[in-house]
């Protein structure tokens, strides 16, 4: 059996999660694919769910994290704004620092797991 360590930082705004691991994954998928529908497929979710999550992210921030272009001769698309890229960068940096900071305790805990 292989152990997997995973940090799940969530920033709540009122009763909703403004920034969390699933939303960050979605932002990264949009950045990679250039499309909300492609990002949704990549993550195994419906387009509607992806669109609602992006709307929640955009509403929670001071300006949108994702901008979209409607279809046409060249099709539509979506892209991260500089703010969206910054949100992803900060989130991943926090995860990395947490892993490094907790490495000793993580190793101690994993040694206590049954083989």
Buried (B, 14 or more C-beta within 10 A) or exposed (E): EEEEEEEEEEEEEEEEBBBBBBBBBBBBBBBEBBBBBBBBBBBEBEBEBBBEBBEBBBEBBEEBBBBBEEEEEEEEBBBBBEBBBEBBEEBEEEBEEBEEEBEEEBEEEEEEEEE
